[in-house]
């Protein structure tokens, strides 16, 4: 897989997972543009995921959720953002 496609795919997964757990990046970034670096780091973390198929399946069956699934490498990060 080419690196740009992988980054696009994981940016989409990260964005979708964020929305499902109540993190609205457009609002977060409007309030604090410096979070763009943090978002990029979270996408990079997502590229190391070994559960992409499981993640896609989980996302397909969950419109919203209190937390990301345990296998999500950004679970704690997203939980912190959704709280604050």
Secondary structure, DSSP 8 states (H G I E B T S, - for coil): --HHHHHHHHHHHHHHHHHHTT--HHHHHHH-TTHHHHHHHHHHHHTT-S-HHHHHHHHHH-S--SS--TT-TTHHHHHHHHH-
